[in-house]
Amino acid sequence: TGLSVPGYSASPDTPSGGRLFRRAQREWRHWRSSAAALTGVTDLVFVGGAQLDDFWGGPWGHPYAMAKWSFLGRRAGARVAVLGTGVGAIGSALTRVFVWITLHASQVRTFRDQGSRSMVEELGPRGPDPVHPDLAFGHPAGTAARRALEPGPRTIAIAPMGYRDPRGWPEPDPAAFERYLDRLARLGTMVLARGDRVLLVASGGADHQVAVELGERIERAARPGPGALTVEATRQVDDYLTAARRSAVLVGSRLHGVILALLVGTPVVALGYERKVPVVMDQCGIAAQCLAIDEFEPGPTLEVVDRVLGDWEHHHAAVVDVVSGFRVELEGWFDRLCPRGRP
């Protein structure tokens, strides 16, 4: 929340002179209060995924906020670190300026994949900026023990997202959103028809409403049968982890919905909407289980799910081993970044 910039928005409307002046006043006050808040701070750490990306909010979103705070952090004498970031798109010249400021103000930079590092190398100082797994793999749940697949009907979790949803997506496409929901609904209906269970979950934000709407579509389409449909309110990280742990396979779209399922050893079939989703699936050695979100069809998707179910113990053990290795790697790197005993 500290990175929000009052007065700035992604709206294309041009403010009047008076409004622009009031925005400038508020922003100047925010600069002054932020500089005061950084007095005595020894480390300023940026964490999270696409913070150098201007897809959400344009250049005045994360790119500007990071440039401002990194500049103020260096001015205050703090060590500035940009950790585990990913890059999807740098669409404007202004974004490139803000990213340049951030990279040159930071003393420590790490990236969650090689492609992200390559995309910003021309903008930042070239150095030994390491590539590490996504920081979410460092969550304590990553120490999950192996488990057995329970006999009887399997639970297939589906974690939808508001892909192209006109209510919130930066580049909305109502027809694409409708196709996405329709295909997921048909997938859920097919799972129920054969007697397995469908669990609808969401990993954050407006996705909860999308899960409810998807459940309503499945209920309208599904004929009475032995399968069961549940829509679960997963408002907290632990809620989502618990739901994923109860599932045999999770079909998900949002990156961290995918990662959190992998954390607890649940095999995933991903519907990738940006390069970051295929990248993390490839890092986990399961690229074949990643389908393009605009091209997947219910039948072939269910075939991928069934291939995983057919050798579930192998897939589960492989996920647990990969995630455990990621966690060890991240813990070792964090110990080098912040040695124990350092103030």
Solvent accessible surface area in square Angstrom, and as a share of the most:
residue,aa,sasa,rsa
1,T,167,0.97
2,G,46,0.44
3,L,52,0.26
4,S,72,0.46
5,V,18,0.10
6,P,64,0.40
7,G,23,0.22
8,Y,70,0.27
9,S,68,0.44
10,A,75,0.58
11,S,58,0.37
12,P,129,0.81
13,D,103,0.54
14,T,124,0.72
15,P,29,0.18
16,S,64,0.41
17,G,60,0.57
18,G,40,0.38
19,R,105,0.38
20,L,102,0.51
21,F,129,0.54
22,R,126,0.46
23,R,48,0.18
24,A,56,0.43
25,Q,77,0.34
26,R,88,0.32
27,E,12,0.06
28,W,157,0.55
29,R,138,0.50
30,H,37,0.17
31,W,61,0.21
32,R,154,0.56
33,S,66,0.43
34,S,4,0.03
35,A,25,0.20
36,A,70,0.54
37,A,71,0.55
38,L,9,0.05
39,T,108,0.63
40,G,69,0.66
41,V,50,0.29
42,T,89,0.52
43,D,39,0.20
44,L,27,0.14
45,V,70,0.40
46,F,9,0.04
47,V,82,0.47
48,G,34,0.32
49,G,16,0.15
50,A,31,0.24
51,Q,17,0.08
52,L,1,0.00
53,D,6,0.03
54,D,17,0.09
55,F,46,0.19
56,W,108,0.38
57,G,31,0.30
58,G,20,0.19
59,P,29,0.18
60,W,93,0.33
61,G,24,0.23
62,H,76,0.34
63,P,1,0.01
64,Y,20,0.08
65,A,2,0.01
66,M,0,0.00
67,A,6,0.04
68,K,2,0.01
69,W,32,0.11
70,S,0,0.00
71,F,101,0.42
72,L,7,0.04
73,G,0,0.00
74,R,106,0.39
75,R,169,0.62
76,A,43,0.33
77,G,65,0.63
78,A,2,0.01
79,R,58,0.21
80,V,0,0.00
81,A,2,0.02
82,V,2,0.01
83,L,5,0.02
84,G,4,0.04
85,T,2,0.01
86,G,0,0.00
87,V,2,0.01
88,G,26,0.25
89,A,43,0.34
90,I,31,0.16
91,G,67,0.64
92,S,39,0.25
93,A,78,0.60
94,L,65,0.32
95,T,0,0.00
96,R,89,0.32
97,V,79,0.45
98,F,19,0.08
99,V,0,0.00
100,W,125,0.44
101,I,55,0.28
102,T,0,0.00
103,L,2,0.01
104,H,77,0.34
105,A,12,0.10
106,S,5,0.03
107,Q,87,0.39
108,V,29,0.17
109,R,24,0.09
110,T,3,0.02
111,F,3,0.01
112,R,16,0.06
113,D,5,0.02
114,Q,89,0.40
115,G,27,0.26
116,S,0,0.00
117,R,56,0.20
118,S,57,0.37
119,M,70,0.31
120,V,4,0.02
121,E,58,0.26
122,E,120,0.54
123,L,18,0.09
124,G,13,0.12
125,P,52,0.33
126,R,182,0.66
127,G,38,0.37
128,P,133,0.84
129,D,16,0.08
130,P,43,0.27
131,V,49,0.28
132,H,18,0.08
133,P,9,0.05
134,D,8,0.04
135,L,37,0.18
136,A,25,0.20
137,F,0,0.00
138,G,24,0.24
139,H,56,0.25
140,P,90,0.57
141,A,17,0.13
142,G,2,0.02
143,T,94,0.55
144,A,23,0.18
145,A,83,0.64
146,R,141,0.51
147,R,66,0.24
148,A,81,0.63
149,L,48,0.24
150,E,130,0.58
151,P,130,0.82
152,G,49,0.47
153,P,70,0.44
154,R,70,0.25
155,T,17,0.10
156,I,1,0.00
157,A,0,0.00
158,I,1,0.00
159,A,6,0.05
160,P,2,0.01
161,M,0,0.00
162,G,9,0.09
163,Y,11,0.04
164,R,66,0.24
165,D,8,0.04
166,P,70,0.44
167,R,144,0.53
168,G,54,0.52
169,W,18,0.06
170,P,51,0.32
171,E,91,0.41
172,P,71,0.44
173,D,48,0.25
174,P,86,0.54
175,A,58,0.45
176,A,7,0.05
177,F,21,0.09
178,E,81,0.36
179,R,113,0.41
180,Y,3,0.01
181,L,2,0.01
182,D,57,0.29
183,R,33,0.12
184,L,2,0.01
185,A,8,0.06
186,R,110,0.40
187,L,1,0.00
188,G,0,0.00
189,T,29,0.17
190,M,74,0.33
191,V,0,0.00
192,L,16,0.08
193,A,78,0.60
194,R,95,0.35
195,G,12,0.11
196,D,7,0.04
197,R,94,0.34
198,V,1,0.01
199,L,5,0.03
200,L,0,0.00
201,V,1,0.01
202,A,1,0.01
203,S,35,0.22
204,G,25,0.24
205,G,63,0.61
206,A,79,0.61
207,D,2,0.01
208,H,20,0.09
209,Q,91,0.40
210,V,1,0.00
211,A,3,0.02
212,V,64,0.37
213,E,34,0.15
214,L,0,0.00
215,G,2,0.02
216,E,83,0.37
217,R,57,0.21
218,I,0,0.00
219,E,119,0.53
220,R,179,0.65
221,A,62,0.48
222,A,26,0.20
223,R,217,0.79
224,P,143,0.90
225,G,51,0.49
226,P,112,0.71
227,G,21,0.20
228,A,48,0.37
229,L,43,0.22
230,T,67,0.39
231,V,64,0.37
232,E,49,0.22
233,A,76,0.59
234,T,4,0.02
235,R,158,0.58
236,Q,123,0.54
237,V,74,0.43
238,D,94,0.48
239,D,57,0.29
240,Y,3,0.01
241,L,7,0.04
242,T,65,0.38
243,A,1,0.00
244,A,1,0.01
245,R,98,0.36
246,R,127,0.46
247,S,3,0.02
248,A,4,0.03
249,V,0,0.00
250,L,0,0.00
251,V,1,0.00
252,G,1,0.01
253,S,1,0.00
254,R,70,0.26
255,L,6,0.03
256,H,70,0.31
257,G,2,0.02
258,V,0,0.00
259,I,0,0.00
260,L,21,0.10
261,A,0,0.00
262,L,1,0.00
263,L,2,0.01
264,V,0,0.00
265,G,1,0.01
266,T,0,0.00
267,P,1,0.00
268,V,0,0.00
269,V,0,0.00
270,A,0,0.00
271,L,1,0.00
272,G,10,0.09
273,Y,33,0.12
274,E,44,0.20
275,R,76,0.28
276,K,33,0.14
277,V,0,0.00
278,P,58,0.36
279,V,39,0.23
280,V,6,0.03
281,M,0,0.00
282,D,94,0.49
283,Q,66,0.29
284,C,13,0.08
285,G,64,0.62
286,I,18,0.09
287,A,50,0.39
288,A,86,0.67
289,Q,12,0.06
290,C,26,0.16
291,L,40,0.20
292,A,50,0.38
293,I,7,0.03
294,D,76,0.39
295,E,131,0.59
296,F,7,0.03
297,E,69,0.31
298,P,5,0.03
299,G,27,0.26
300,P,75,0.47
301,T,0,0.00
302,L,17,0.08
303,E,105,0.47
304,V,11,0.07
305,V,0,0.00
306,D,54,0.28
307,R,148,0.54
308,V,2,0.01
309,L,16,0.08
310,G,71,0.68
311,D,73,0.38
312,W,3,0.01
313,E,106,0.47
314,H,114,0.51
315,H,40,0.18
316,H,4,0.02
317,A,20,0.16
318,A,40,0.31
319,V,10,0.06
320,V,15,0.09
321,D,77,0.40
322,V,42,0.24
323,V,1,0.01
324,S,42,0.27
325,G,40,0.38
326,F,28,0.12
327,R,38,0.14
328,V,104,0.60
329,E,72,0.32
330,L,1,0.01
331,E,79,0.35
332,G,28,0.27
333,W,23,0.08
334,F,72,0.30
335,D,57,0.30
336,R,161,0.59
337,L,18,0.09
338,C,65,0.39
339,P,67,0.42
340,R,206,0.75
341,G,82,0.79
342,R,99,0.36
343,P,154,0.97
